[in-house]
Amino acid sequence: MAGEPLAPAGATHRRTAISMLLVAVRLAIFMMMVGTAADAEDDYVACLIDTAAKIMKSQVVKDAAVALEKAARICKPPPQVT
């Protein structure tokens, strides 16, 4: 503390407020990006489950693995899912 320059109290509070605002904006942007990716992945998984269930209903001998493979060929994954 002896080596730190003194700053007016208002300037310190202003810097803190600006820093907190920037952190909040960055966090909001990150959450929007993650939320969008999660929605696309959720839609893909829902498509897989729904399609596989429909395929299994038409199978004489129920085989979940075969139904899931066929569903994977029908449902298109979002770009970020590999």
mmCIF file of the N, C-alpha and C atoms, coordinates in Angstrom:
data_MODEL
# 
_entry.id   MODEL 
# 
loop_
_atom_site.group_PDB 
_atom_site.id 
_atom_site.type_symbol 
_atom_site.label_atom_id 
_atom_site.label_alt_id 
_atom_site.label_comp_id 
_atom_site.label_asym_id 
_atom_site.label_entity_id 
_atom_site.label_seq_id 
_atom_site.pdbx_PDB_ins_code 
_atom_site.Cartn_x 
_atom_site.Cartn_y 
_atom_site.Cartn_z 
_atom_site.occupancy 
_atom_site.B_iso_or_equiv 
_atom_site.pdbx_formal_charge 
_atom_site.auth_seq_id 
_atom_site.auth_comp_id 
_atom_site.auth_asym_id 
_atom_site.auth_atom_id 
_atom_site.pdbx_PDB_model_num 
ATOM 1   N N  . MET A 1 1  ? 0.799   -1.172  0.000   1.00 0.00 ? 1  MET A N  1 
ATOM 2   C CA . MET A 1 1  ? 0.000   0.000   0.000   1.00 0.00 ? 1  MET A CA 1 
ATOM 3   C C  . MET A 1 1  ? 0.853   1.251   0.000   1.00 0.00 ? 1  MET A C  1 
ATOM 4   N N  . ALA A 1 2  ? 2.051   1.142   0.529   1.00 0.00 ? 2  ALA A N  1 
ATOM 5   C CA . ALA A 1 2  ? 2.913   2.314   0.550   1.00 0.00 ? 2  ALA A CA 1 
ATOM 6   C C  . ALA A 1 2  ? 3.400   2.653   -0.847  1.00 0.00 ? 2  ALA A C  1 
ATOM 7   N N  . GLY A 1 3  ? 3.559   1.626   -1.718  1.00 0.00 ? 3  GLY A N  1 
ATOM 8   C CA . GLY A 1 3  ? 4.066   1.869   -3.057  1.00 0.00 ? 3  GLY A CA 1 
ATOM 9   C C  . GLY A 1 3  ? 2.982   2.170   -4.073  1.00 0.00 ? 3  GLY A C  1 
ATOM 10  N N  . GLU A 1 4  ? 1.703   2.012   -3.711  1.00 0.00 ? 4  GLU A N  1 
ATOM 11  C CA . GLU A 1 4  ? 0.614   2.232   -4.654  1.00 0.00 ? 4  GLU A CA 1 
ATOM 12  C C  . GLU A 1 4  ? 0.286   3.716   -4.754  1.00 0.00 ? 4  GLU A C  1 
ATOM 13  N N  . PRO A 1 5  ? 0.028   4.194   -5.982  1.00 0.00 ? 5  PRO A N  1 
ATOM 14  C CA . PRO A 1 5  ? -0.368  5.592   -6.119  1.00 0.00 ? 5  PRO A CA 1 
ATOM 15  C C  . PRO A 1 5  ? -1.783  5.787   -5.577  1.00 0.00 ? 5  PRO A C  1 
ATOM 16  N N  . LEU A 1 6  ? -2.010  6.944   -5.034  1.00 0.00 ? 6  LEU A N  1 
ATOM 17  C CA . LEU A 1 6  ? -3.331  7.252   -4.507  1.00 0.00 ? 6  LEU A CA 1 
ATOM 18  C C  . LEU A 1 6  ? -4.243  7.700   -5.637  1.00 0.00 ? 6  LEU A C  1 
ATOM 19  N N  . ALA A 1 7  ? -5.465  7.195   -5.627  1.00 0.00 ? 7  ALA A N  1 
ATOM 20  C CA . ALA A 1 7  ? -6.450  7.581   -6.629  1.00 0.00 ? 7  ALA A CA 1 
ATOM 21  C C  . ALA A 1 7  ? -7.661  8.133   -5.904  1.00 0.00 ? 7  ALA A C  1 
ATOM 22  N N  . PRO A 1 8  ? -8.339  9.074   -6.518  1.00 0.00 ? 8  PRO A N  1 
ATOM 23  C CA . PRO A 1 8  ? -9.555  9.587   -5.897  1.00 0.00 ? 8  PRO A CA 1 
ATOM 24  C C  . PRO A 1 8  ? -10.566 8.454   -5.712  1.00 0.00 ? 8  PRO A C  1 
ATOM 25  N N  . ALA A 1 9  ? -11.327 8.517   -4.636  1.00 0.00 ? 9  ALA A N  1 
ATOM 26  C CA . ALA A 1 9  ? -12.281 7.451   -4.321  1.00 0.00 ? 9  ALA A CA 1 
ATOM 27  C C  . ALA A 1 9  ? -13.290 7.248   -5.441  1.00 0.00 ? 9  ALA A C  1 
ATOM 28  N N  . GLY A 1 10 ? -13.752 8.309   -6.060  1.00 0.00 ? 10 GLY A N  1 
ATOM 29  C CA . GLY A 1 10 ? -14.729 8.196   -7.140  1.00 0.00 ? 10 GLY A CA 1 
ATOM 30  C C  . GLY A 1 10 ? -14.178 7.456   -8.341  1.00 0.00 ? 10 GLY A C  1 
ATOM 31  N N  . ALA A 1 11 ? -12.907 7.685   -8.671  1.00 0.00 ? 11 ALA A N  1 
ATOM 32  C CA . ALA A 1 11 ? -12.295 7.028   -9.822  1.00 0.00 ? 11 ALA A CA 1 
ATOM 33  C C  . ALA A 1 11 ? -12.190 5.526   -9.595  1.00 0.00 ? 11 ALA A C  1 
ATOM 34  N N  . THR A 1 12 ? -11.863 5.126   -8.375  1.00 0.00 ? 12 THR A N  1 
ATOM 35  C CA . THR A 1 12 ? -11.750 3.702   -8.060  1.00 0.00 ? 12 THR A CA 1 
ATOM 36  C C  . THR A 1 12 ? -13.102 3.013   -8.193  1.00 0.00 ? 12 THR A C  1 
ATOM 37  N N  . HIS A 1 13 ? -14.137 3.645   -7.682  1.00 0.00 ? 13 HIS A N  1 
ATOM 38  C CA . HIS A 1 13 ? -15.477 3.070   -7.778  1.00 0.00 ? 13 HIS A CA 1 
ATOM 39  C C  . HIS A 1 13 ? -15.936 3.010   -9.232  1.00 0.00 ? 13 HIS A C  1 
ATOM 40  N N  . ARG A 1 14 ? -15.584 4.022   -10.007 1.00 0.00 ? 14 ARG A N  1 
ATOM 41  C CA . ARG A 1 14 ? -15.954 4.059   -11.416 1.00 0.00 ? 14 ARG A CA 1 
ATOM 42  C C  . ARG A 1 14 ? -15.276 2.916   -12.167 1.00 0.00 ? 14 ARG A C  1 
ATOM 43  N N  . ARG A 1 15 ? -13.985 2.702   -11.908 1.00 0.00 ? 15 ARG A N  1 
ATOM 44  C CA . ARG A 1 15 ? -13.252 1.607   -12.555 1.00 0.00 ? 15 ARG A CA 1 
ATOM 45  C C  . ARG A 1 15 ? -13.851 0.261   -12.175 1.00 0.00 ? 15 ARG A C  1 
ATOM 46  N N  . THR A 1 16 ? -14.184 0.106   -10.915 1.00 0.00 ? 16 THR A N  1 
ATOM 47  C CA . THR A 1 16 ? -14.789 -1.142  -10.458 1.00 0.00 ? 16 THR A CA 1 
ATOM 48  C C  . THR A 1 16 ? -16.130 -1.368  -11.140 1.00 0.00 ? 16 THR A C  1 
ATOM 49  N N  . ALA A 1 17 ? -16.930 -0.326  -11.248 1.00 0.00 ? 17 ALA A N  1 
ATOM 50  C CA . ALA A 1 17 ? -18.238 -0.450  -11.890 1.00 0.00 ? 17 ALA A CA 1 
ATOM 51  C C  . ALA A 1 17 ? -18.090 -0.804  -13.364 1.00 0.00 ? 17 ALA A C  1 
ATOM 52  N N  . ILE A 1 18 ? -17.147 -0.176  -14.044 1.00 0.00 ? 18 ILE A N  1 
ATOM 53  C CA . ILE A 1 18 ? -16.918 -0.471  -15.463 1.00 0.00 ? 18 ILE A CA 1 
ATOM 54  C C  . ILE A 1 18 ? -16.422 -1.899  -15.632 1.00 0.00 ? 18 ILE A C  1 
ATOM 55  N N  . SER A 1 19 ? -15.519 -2.324  -14.765 1.00 0.00 ? 19 SER A N  1 
ATOM 56  C CA . SER A 1 19 ? -15.013 -3.698  -14.834 1.00 0.00 ? 19 SER A CA 1 
ATOM 57  C C  . SER A 1 19 ? -16.137 -4.705  -14.626 1.00 0.00 ? 19 SER A C  1 
ATOM 58  N N  . MET A 1 20 ? -16.992 -4.447  -13.664 1.00 0.00 ? 20 MET A N  1 
ATOM 59  C CA . MET A 1 20 ? -18.114 -5.349  -13.396 1.00 0.00 ? 20 MET A CA 1 
ATOM 60  C C  . MET A 1 20 ? -19.084 -5.375  -14.570 1.00 0.00 ? 20 MET A C  1 
ATOM 61  N N  . LEU A 1 21 ? -19.306 -4.224  -15.196 1.00 0.00 ? 21 LEU A N  1 
ATOM 62  C CA . LEU A 1 21 ? -20.184 -4.160  -16.353 1.00 0.00 ? 21 LEU A CA 1 
ATOM 63  C C  . LEU A 1 21 ? -19.612 -4.988  -17.499 1.00 0.00 ? 21 LEU A C  1 
ATOM 64  N N  . LEU A 1 22 ? -18.313 -4.857  -17.751 1.00 0.00 ? 22 LEU A N  1 
ATOM 65  C CA . LEU A 1 22 ? -17.685 -5.633  -18.819 1.00 0.00 ? 22 LEU A CA 1 
ATOM 66  C C  . LEU A 1 22 ? -17.752 -7.129  -18.538 1.00 0.00 ? 22 LEU A C  1 
ATOM 67  N N  . VAL A 1 23 ? -17.558 -7.518  -17.299 1.00 0.00 ? 23 VAL A N  1 
ATOM 68  C CA . VAL A 1 23 ? -17.670 -8.934  -16.935 1.00 0.00 ? 23 VAL A CA 1 
ATOM 69  C C  . VAL A 1 23 ? -19.091 -9.427  -17.186 1.00 0.00 ? 23 VAL A C  1 
ATOM 70  N N  . ALA A 1 24 ? -20.083 -8.633  -16.818 1.00 0.00 ? 24 ALA A N  1 
ATOM 71  C CA . ALA A 1 24 ? -21.481 -9.016  -17.018 1.00 0.00 ? 24 ALA A CA 1 
ATOM 72  C C  . ALA A 1 24 ? -21.809 -9.154  -18.503 1.00 0.00 ? 24 ALA A C  1 
ATOM 73  N N  . VAL A 1 25 ? -21.304 -8.239  -19.324 1.00 0.00 ? 25 VAL A N  1 
ATOM 74  C CA . VAL A 1 25 ? -21.548 -8.303  -20.769 1.00 0.00 ? 25 VAL A CA 1 
ATOM 75  C C  . VAL A 1 25 ? -20.896 -9.545  -21.358 1.00 0.00 ? 25 VAL A C  1 
ATOM 76  N N  . ARG A 1 26 ? -19.661 -9.822  -20.966 1.00 0.00 ? 26 ARG A N  1 
ATOM 77  C CA . ARG A 1 26 ? -18.973 -11.020 -21.470 1.00 0.00 ? 26 ARG A CA 1 
ATOM 78  C C  . ARG A 1 26 ? -19.716 -12.281 -21.057 1.00 0.00 ? 26 ARG A C  1 
ATOM 79  N N  . LEU A 1 27 ? -20.178 -12.327 -19.825 1.00 0.00 ? 27 LEU A N  1 
ATOM 80  C CA . LEU A 1 27 ? -20.915 -13.484 -19.334 1.00 0.00 ? 27 LEU A CA 1 
ATOM 81  C C  . LEU A 1 27 ? -22.224 -13.655 -20.096 1.00 0.00 ? 27 LEU A C  1 
ATOM 82  N N  . ALA A 1 28 ? -22.922 -12.566 -20.370 1.00 0.00 ? 28 ALA A N  1 
ATOM 83  C CA . ALA A 1 28 ? -24.177 -12.638 -21.118 1.00 0.00 ? 28 ALA A CA 1 
ATOM 84  C C  . ALA A 1 28 ? -23.941 -13.158 -22.531 1.00 0.00 ? 28 ALA A C  1 
ATOM 85  N N  . ILE A 1 29 ? -22.892 -12.690 -23.181 1.00 0.00 ? 29 ILE A N  1 
ATOM 86  C CA . ILE A 1 29 ? -22.570 -13.160 -24.533 1.00 0.00 ? 29 ILE A CA 1 
ATOM 87  C C  . ILE A 1 29 ? -22.241 -14.647 -24.506 1.00 0.00 ? 29 ILE A C  1 
ATOM 88  N N  . PHE A 1 30 ? -21.448 -15.059 -23.534 1.00 0.00 ? 30 PHE A N  1 
ATOM 89  C CA . PHE A 1 30 ? -21.084 -16.473 -23.412 1.00 0.00 ? 30 PHE A CA 1 
ATOM 90  C C  . PHE A 1 30 ? -22.324 -17.335 -23.192 1.00 0.00 ? 30 PHE A C  1 
ATOM 91  N N  . MET A 1 31 ? -23.227 -16.890 -22.322 1.00 0.00 ? 31 MET A N  1 
ATOM 92  C CA . MET A 1 31 ? -24.428 -17.673 -22.027 1.00 0.00 ? 31 MET A CA 1 
ATOM 93  C C  . MET A 1 31 ? -25.329 -17.783 -23.256 1.00 0.00 ? 31 MET A C  1 
ATOM 94  N N  . MET A 1 32 ? -25.411 -16.737 -24.056 1.00 0.00 ? 32 MET A N  1 
ATOM 95  C CA . MET A 1 32 ? -26.214 -16.805 -25.272 1.00 0.00 ? 32 MET A CA 1 
ATOM 96  C C  . MET A 1 32 ? -25.613 -17.800 -26.248 1.00 0.00 ? 32 MET A C  1 
ATOM 97  N N  . MET A 1 33 ? -24.289 -17.806 -26.366 1.00 0.00 ? 33 MET A N  1 
ATOM 98  C CA . MET A 1 33 ? -23.631 -18.734 -27.282 1.00 0.00 ? 33 MET A CA 1 
ATOM 99  C C  . MET A 1 33 ? -23.822 -20.171 -26.819 1.00 0.00 ? 33 MET A C  1 
ATOM 100 N N  . VAL A 1 34 ? -23.653 -20.424 -25.549 1.00 0.00 ? 34 VAL A N  1 
ATOM 101 C CA . VAL A 1 34 ? -23.812 -21.775 -25.013 1.00 0.00 ? 34 VAL A CA 1 
ATOM 102 C C  . VAL A 1 34 ? -25.267 -22.210 -25.122 1.00 0.00 ? 34 VAL A C  1 
ATOM 103 N N  . GLY A 1 35 ? -26.184 -21.308 -24.839 1.00 0.00 ? 35 GLY A N  1 
ATOM 104 C CA . GLY A 1 35 ? -27.602 -21.644 -24.929 1.00 0.00 ? 35 GLY A CA 1 
ATOM 105 C C  . GLY A 1 35 ? -28.017 -22.015 -26.333 1.00 0.00 ? 35 GLY A C  1 
ATOM 106 N N  . THR A 1 36 ? -27.521 -21.322 -27.330 1.00 0.00 ? 36 THR A N  1 
ATOM 107 C CA . THR A 1 36 ? -27.840 -21.629 -28.719 1.00 0.00 ? 36 THR A CA 1 
ATOM 108 C C  . THR A 1 36 ? -27.302 -22.991 -29.104 1.00 0.00 ? 36 THR A C  1 
ATOM 109 N N  . ALA A 1 37 ? -26.082 -23.297 -28.716 1.00 0.00 ? 37 ALA A N  1 
ATOM 110 C CA . ALA A 1 37 ? -25.498 -24.599 -29.025 1.00 0.00 ? 37 ALA A CA 1 
ATOM 111 C C  . ALA A 1 37 ? -26.268 -25.705 -28.328 1.00 0.00 ? 37 ALA A C  1 
ATOM 112 N N  . ALA A 1 38 ? -26.659 -25.483 -27.094 1.00 0.00 ? 38 ALA A N  1 
ATOM 113 C CA . ALA A 1 38 ? -27.400 -26.498 -26.347 1.00 0.00 ? 38 ALA A CA 1 
ATOM 114 C C  . ALA A 1 38 ? -28.759 -26.747 -26.986 1.00 0.00 ? 38 ALA A C  1 
ATOM 115 N N  . ASP A 1 39 ? -29.429 -25.707 -27.461 1.00 0.00 ? 39 ASP A N  1 
ATOM 116 C CA . ASP A 1 39 ? -30.725 -25.884 -28.104 1.00 0.00 ? 39 ASP A CA 1 
ATOM 117 C C  . ASP A 1 39 ? -30.596 -26.746 -29.345 1.00 0.00 ? 39 ASP A C  1 
ATOM 118 N N  . ALA A 1 40 ? -29.586 -26.520 -30.160 1.00 0.00 ? 40 ALA A N  1 
ATOM 119 C CA . ALA A 1 40 ? -29.385 -27.300 -31.376 1.00 0.00 ? 40 ALA A CA 1 
ATOM 120 C C  . ALA A 1 40 ? -29.081 -28.757 -31.035 1.00 0.00 ? 40 ALA A C  1 
ATOM 121 N N  . GLU A 1 41 ? -28.257 -28.973 -30.023 1.00 0.00 ? 41 GLU A N  1 
ATOM 122 C CA . GLU A 1 41 ? -27.941 -30.340 -29.609 1.00 0.00 ? 41 GLU A CA 1 
ATOM 123 C C  . GLU A 1 41 ? -29.171 -31.028 -29.032 1.00 0.00 ? 41 GLU A C  1 
ATOM 124 N N  . ASP A 1 42 ? -29.963 -30.304 -28.252 1.00 0.00 ? 42 ASP A N  1 
ATOM 125 C CA . ASP A 1 42 ? -31.187 -30.874 -27.689 1.00 0.00 ? 42 ASP A CA 1 
ATOM 126 C C  . ASP A 1 42 ? -32.157 -31.273 -28.796 1.00 0.00 ? 42 ASP A C  1 
ATOM 127 N N  . ASP A 1 43 ? -32.295 -30.430 -29.811 1.00 0.00 ? 43 ASP A N  1 
ATOM 128 C CA . ASP A 1 43 ? -33.173 -30.745 -30.937 1.00 0.00 ? 43 ASP A CA 1 
ATOM 129 C C  . ASP A 1 43 ? -32.694 -31.993 -31.667 1.00 0.00 ? 43 ASP A C  1 
ATOM 130 N N  . TYR A 1 44 ? -31.393 -32.129 -31.835 1.00 0.00 ? 44 TYR A N  1 
ATOM 131 C CA . TYR A 1 44 ? -30.824 -33.295 -32.515 1.00 0.00 ? 44 TYR A CA 1 
ATOM 132 C C  . TYR A 1 44 ? -31.105 -34.571 -31.723 1.00 0.00 ? 44 TYR A C  1 
ATOM 133 N N  . VAL A 1 45 ? -30.865 -34.537 -30.422 1.00 0.00 ? 45 VAL A N  1 
ATOM 134 C CA . VAL A 1 45 ? -31.109 -35.717 -29.583 1.00 0.00 ? 45 VAL A CA 1 
ATOM 135 C C  . VAL A 1 45 ? -32.595 -36.059 -29.571 1.00 0.00 ? 45 VAL A C  1 
ATOM 136 N N  . ALA A 1 46 ? -33.454 -35.054 -29.517 1.00 0.00 ? 46 ALA A N  1 
ATOM 137 C CA . ALA A 1 46 ? -34.896 -35.298 -29.554 1.00 0.00 ? 46 ALA A CA 1 
ATOM 138 C C  . ALA A 1 46 ? -35.299 -35.948 -30.874 1.00 0.00 ? 46 ALA A C  1 
ATOM 139 N N  . CYS A 1 47 ? -34.707 -35.502 -31.969 1.00 0.00 ? 47 CYS A N  1 
ATOM 140 C CA . CYS A 1 47 ? -34.974 -36.104 -33.276 1.00 0.00 ? 47 CYS A CA 1 
ATOM 141 C C  . CYS A 1 47 ? -34.545 -37.565 -33.285 1.00 0.00 ? 47 CYS A C  1 
ATOM 142 N N  . LEU A 1 48 ? -33.352 -37.846 -32.749 1.00 0.00 ? 48 LEU A N  1 
ATOM 143 C CA . LEU A 1 48 ? -32.864 -39.228 -32.695 1.00 0.00 ? 48 LEU A CA 1 
ATOM 144 C C  . LEU A 1 48 ? -33.820 -40.123 -31.911 1.00 0.00 ? 48 LEU A C  1 
ATOM 145 N N  . ILE A 1 49 ? -34.225 -39.673 -30.739 1.00 0.00 ? 49 ILE A N  1 
ATOM 146 C CA . ILE A 1 49 ? -35.091 -40.491 -29.882 1.00 0.00 ? 49 ILE A CA 1 
ATOM 147 C C  . ILE A 1 49 ? -36.455 -40.700 -30.532 1.00 0.00 ? 49 ILE A C  1 
ATOM 148 N N  . ASP A 1 50 ? -37.044 -39.629 -31.043 1.00 0.00 ? 50 ASP A N  1 
ATOM 149 C CA . ASP A 1 50 ? -38.366 -39.722 -31.658 1.00 0.00 ? 50 ASP A CA 1 
ATOM 150 C C  . ASP A 1 50 ? -38.342 -40.621 -32.891 1.00 0.00 ? 50 ASP A C  1 
ATOM 151 N N  . THR A 1 51 ? -37.357 -40.428 -33.748 1.00 0.00 ? 51 THR A N  1 
ATOM 152 C CA . THR A 1 51 ? -37.259 -41.217 -34.970 1.00 0.00 ? 51 THR A CA 1 
ATOM 153 C C  . THR A 1 51 ? -36.975 -42.680 -34.657 1.00 0.00 ? 51 THR A C  1 
ATOM 154 N N  . ALA A 1 52 ? -36.078 -42.944 -33.720 1.00 0.00 ? 52 ALA A N  1 
ATOM 155 C CA . ALA A 1 52 ? -35.771 -44.328 -33.342 1.00 0.00 ? 52 ALA A CA 1 
ATOM 156 C C  . ALA A 1 52 ? -37.006 -45.011 -32.755 1.00 0.00 ? 52 ALA A C  1 
ATOM 157 N N  . ALA A 1 53 ? -37.785 -44.289 -31.976 1.00 0.00 ? 53 ALA A N  1 
ATOM 158 C CA . ALA A 1 53 ? -39.011 -44.868 -31.406 1.00 0.00 ? 53 ALA A CA 1 
ATOM 159 C C  . ALA A 1 53 ? -40.007 -45.229 -32.503 1.00 0.00 ? 53 ALA A C  1 
ATOM 160 N N  . LYS A 1 54 ? -40.159 -44.354 -33.491 1.00 0.00 ? 54 LYS A N  1 
ATOM 161 C CA . LYS A 1 54 ? -41.064 -44.646 -34.608 1.00 0.00 ? 54 LYS A CA 1 
ATOM 162 C C  . LYS A 1 54 ? -40.581 -45.849 -35.407 1.00 0.00 ? 54 LYS A C  1 
ATOM 163 N N  . ILE A 1 55 ? -39.274 -45.951 -35.613 1.00 0.00 ? 55 ILE A N  1 
ATOM 164 C CA . ILE A 1 55 ? -38.709 -47.083 -36.354 1.00 0.00 ? 55 ILE A CA 1 
ATOM 165 C C  . ILE A 1 55 ? -38.928 -48.376 -35.574 1.00 0.00 ? 55 ILE A C  1 
ATOM 166 N N  . MET A 1 56 ? -38.715 -48.336 -34.267 1.00 0.00 ? 56 MET A N  1 
ATOM 167 C CA . MET A 1 56 ? -38.897 -49.543 -33.456 1.00 0.00 ? 56 MET A CA 1 
ATOM 168 C C  . MET A 1 56 ? -40.344 -50.021 -33.465 1.00 0.00 ? 56 MET A C  1 
ATOM 169 N N  . LYS A 1 57 ? -41.304 -49.094 -33.561 1.00 0.00 ? 57 LYS A N  1 
ATOM 170 C CA . LYS A 1 57 ? -42.715 -49.498 -33.607 1.00 0.00 ? 57 LYS A CA 1 
ATOM 171 C C  . LYS A 1 57 ? -43.015 -50.326 -34.847 1.00 0.00 ? 57 LYS A C  1 
ATOM 172 N N  . SER A 1 58 ? -42.285 -50.057 -35.929 1.00 0.00 ? 58 SER A N  1 
ATOM 173 C CA . SER A 1 58 ? -42.531 -50.793 -37.172 1.00 0.00 ? 58 SER A CA 1 
ATOM 174 C C  . SER A 1 58 ? -41.704 -52.073 -37.279 1.00 0.00 ? 58 SER A C  1 
ATOM 175 N N  . GLN A 1 59 ? -40.782 -52.298 -36.354 1.00 0.00 ? 59 GLN A N  1 
ATOM 176 C CA . GLN A 1 59 ? -39.952 -53.502 -36.394 1.00 0.00 ? 59 GLN A CA 1 
ATOM 177 C C  . GLN A 1 59 ? -40.728 -54.696 -35.840 1.00 0.00 ? 59 GLN A C  1 
ATOM 178 N N  . VAL A 1 60 ? -40.582 -55.848 -36.520 1.00 0.00 ? 60 VAL A N  1 
ATOM 179 C CA . VAL A 1 60 ? -41.188 -57.078 -36.014 1.00 0.00 ? 60 VAL A CA 1 
ATOM 180 C C  . VAL A 1 60 ? -40.405 -57.540 -34.790 1.00 0.00 ? 60 VAL A C  1 
ATOM 181 N N  . VAL A 1 61 ? -39.085 -57.624 -34.941 1.00 0.00 ? 61 VAL A N  1 
ATOM 182 C CA . VAL A 1 61 ? -38.200 -57.943 -33.820 1.00 0.00 ? 61 VAL A CA 1 
ATOM 183 C C  . VAL A 1 61 ? -37.569 -56.627 -33.383 1.00 0.00 ? 61 VAL A C  1 
ATOM 184 N N  . LYS A 1 62 ? -37.888 -56.201 -32.183 1.00 0.00 ? 62 LYS A N  1 
ATOM 185 C CA . LYS A 1 62 ? -37.421 -54.900 -31.688 1.00 0.00 ? 62 LYS A CA 1 
ATOM 186 C C  . LYS A 1 62 ? -35.908 -54.912 -31.475 1.00 0.00 ? 62 LYS A C  1 
ATOM 187 N N  . ASP A 1 63 ? -35.221 -53.987 -32.157 1.00 0.00 ? 63 ASP A N  1 
ATOM 188 C CA . ASP A 1 63 ? -33.765 -53.855 -32.030 1.00 0.00 ? 63 ASP A CA 1 
ATOM 189 C C  . ASP A 1 63 ? -33.442 -52.366 -31.930 1.00 0.00 ? 63 ASP A C  1 
ATOM 190 N N  . ALA A 1 64 ? -33.146 -51.933 -30.712 1.00 0.00 ? 64 ALA A N  1 
ATOM 191 C CA . ALA A 1 64 ? -32.894 -50.510 -30.473 1.00 0.00 ? 64 ALA A CA 1 
ATOM 192 C C  . ALA A 1 64 ? -31.650 -50.011 -31.199 1.00 0.00 ? 64 ALA A C  1 
ATOM 193 N N  . ALA A 1 65 ? -30.610 -50.839 -31.282 1.00 0.00 ? 65 ALA A N  1 
ATOM 194 C CA . ALA A 1 65 ? -29.366 -50.415 -31.936 1.00 0.00 ? 65 ALA A CA 1 
ATOM 195 C C  . ALA A 1 65 ? -29.596 -50.144 -33.420 1.00 0.00 ? 65 ALA A C  1 
ATOM 196 N N  . VAL A 1 66 ? -30.331 -51.028 -34.076 1.00 0.00 ? 66 VAL A N  1 
ATOM 197 C CA . VAL A 1 66 ? -30.619 -50.835 -35.504 1.00 0.00 ? 66 VAL A CA 1 
ATOM 198 C C  . VAL A 1 66 ? -31.499 -49.599 -35.694 1.00 0.00 ? 66 VAL A C  1 
ATOM 199 N N  . ALA A 1 67 ? -32.483 -49.430 -34.831 1.00 0.00 ? 67 ALA A N  1 
ATOM 200 C CA . ALA A 1 67 ? -33.366 -48.265 -34.930 1.00 0.00 ? 67 ALA A CA 1 
ATOM 201 C C  . ALA A 1 67 ? -32.580 -46.973 -34.744 1.00 0.00 ? 67 ALA A C  1 
ATOM 202 N N  . LEU A 1 68 ? -31.647 -46.965 -33.805 1.00 0.00 ? 68 LEU A N  1 
ATOM 203 C CA . LEU A 1 68 ? -30.839 -45.768 -33.570 1.00 0.00 ? 68 LEU A CA 1 
ATOM 204 C C  . LEU A 1 68 ? -29.915 -45.478 -34.752 1.00 0.00 ? 68 LEU A C  1 
ATOM 205 N N  . GLU A 1 69 ? -29.352 -46.520 -35.358 1.00 0.00 ? 69 GLU A N  1 
ATOM 206 C CA . GLU A 1 69 ? -28.500 -46.316 -36.543 1.00 0.00 ? 69 GLU A CA 1 
ATOM 207 C C  . GLU A 1 69 ? -29.300 -45.711 -37.690 1.00 0.00 ? 69 GLU A C  1 
ATOM 208 N N  . LYS A 1 70 ? -30.514 -46.217 -37.906 1.00 0.00 ? 70 LYS A N  1 
ATOM 209 C CA . LYS A 1 70 ? -31.360 -45.670 -38.971 1.00 0.00 ? 70 LYS A CA 1 
ATOM 210 C C  . LYS A 1 70 ? -31.759 -44.226 -38.654 1.00 0.00 ? 70 LYS A C  1 
ATOM 211 N N  . ALA A 1 71 ? -32.059 -43.957 -37.398 1.00 0.00 ? 71 ALA A N  1 
ATOM 212 C CA . ALA A 1 71 ? -32.429 -42.595 -36.994 1.00 0.00 ? 71 ALA A CA 1 
ATOM 213 C C  . ALA A 1 71 ? -31.257 -41.638 -37.194 1.00 0.00 ? 71 ALA A C  1 
ATOM 214 N N  . ALA A 1 72 ? -30.040 -42.111 -36.931 1.00 0.00 ? 72 ALA A N  1 
ATOM 215 C CA . ALA A 1 72 ? -28.854 -41.264 -37.107 1.00 0.00 ? 72 ALA A CA 1 
ATOM 216 C C  . ALA A 1 72 ? -28.655 -40.897 -38.574 1.00 0.00 ? 72 ALA A C  1 
ATOM 217 N N  . ARG A 1 73 ? -29.076 -41.774 -39.483 1.00 0.00 ? 73 ARG A N  1 
ATOM 218 C CA . ARG A 1 73 ? -28.972 -41.456 -40.913 1.00 0.00 ? 73 ARG A CA 1 
ATOM 219 C C  . ARG A 1 73 ? -30.032 -40.445 -41.341 1.00 0.00 ? 73 ARG A C  1 
ATOM 220 N N  . ILE A 1 74 ? -31.154 -40.423 -40.629 1.00 0.00 ? 74 ILE A N  1 
ATOM 221 C CA . ILE A 1 74 ? -32.258 -39.524 -40.983 1.00 0.00 ? 74 ILE A CA 1 
ATOM 222 C C  . ILE A 1 74 ? -32.067 -38.133 -40.375 1.00 0.00 ? 74 ILE A C  1 
ATOM 223 N N  . CYS A 1 75 ? -31.729 -38.081 -39.094 1.00 0.00 ? 75 CYS A N  1 
ATOM 224 C CA . CYS A 1 75 ? -31.582 -36.799 -38.387 1.00 0.00 ? 75 CYS A CA 1 
ATOM 225 C C  . CYS A 1 75 ? -30.237 -36.161 -38.724 1.00 0.00 ? 75 CYS A C  1 
ATOM 226 N N  . LYS A 1 76 ? -30.274 -34.900 -39.027 1.00 0.00 ? 76 LYS A N  1 
ATOM 227 C CA . LYS A 1 76 ? -29.048 -34.173 -39.360 1.00 0.00 ? 76 LYS A CA 1 
ATOM 228 C C  . LYS A 1 76 ? -28.496 -33.488 -38.114 1.00 0.00 ? 76 LYS A C  1 
ATOM 229 N N  . PRO A 1 77 ? -27.241 -33.794 -37.743 1.00 0.00 ? 77 PRO A N  1 
ATOM 230 C CA . PRO A 1 77 ? -26.662 -33.158 -36.553 1.00 0.00 ? 77 PRO A CA 1 
ATOM 231 C C  . PRO A 1 77 ? -26.333 -31.689 -36.821 1.00 0.00 ? 77 PRO A C  1 
ATOM 232 N N  . PRO A 1 78 ? -26.380 -30.865 -35.776 1.00 0.00 ? 78 PRO A N  1 
ATOM 233 C CA . PRO A 1 78 ? -25.968 -29.469 -35.952 1.00 0.00 ? 78 PRO A CA 1 
ATOM 234 C C  . PRO A 1 78 ? -24.472 -29.408 -36.239 1.00 0.00 ? 78 PRO A C  1 
ATOM 235 N N  . PRO A 1 79 ? -23.986 -28.324 -36.822 1.00 0.00 ? 79 PRO A N  1 
ATOM 236 C CA . PRO A 1 79 ? -22.579 -28.237 -37.243 1.00 0.00 ? 79 PRO A CA 1 
ATOM 237 C C  . PRO A 1 79 ? -21.565 -28.467 -36.129 1.00 0.00 ? 79 PRO A C  1 
ATOM 238 N N  . GLN A 1 80 ? -21.846 -28.068 -34.899 1.00 0.00 ? 80 GLN A N  1 
ATOM 239 C CA . GLN A 1 80 ? -20.848 -28.197 -33.846 1.00 0.00 ? 80 GLN A CA 1 
ATOM 240 C C  . GLN A 1 80 ? -20.809 -29.592 -33.241 1.00 0.00 ? 80 GLN A C  1 
ATOM 241 N N  . VAL A 1 81 ? -21.748 -30.479 -33.590 1.00 0.00 ? 81 VAL A N  1 
ATOM 242 C CA . VAL A 1 81 ? -21.756 -31.846 -33.064 1.00 0.00 ? 81 VAL A CA 1 
ATOM 243 C C  . VAL A 1 81 ? -20.995 -32.734 -34.033 1.00 0.00 ? 81 VAL A C  1 
ATOM 244 N N  . THR A 1 82 ? -20.002 -33.466 -33.512 1.00 0.00 ? 82 THR A N  1 
ATOM 245 C CA . THR A 1 82 ? -19.238 -34.369 -34.378 1.00 0.00 ? 82 THR A CA 1 
ATOM 246 C C  . THR A 1 82 ? -19.321 -35.779 -33.873 1.00 0.00 ? 82 THR A C  1 
# 
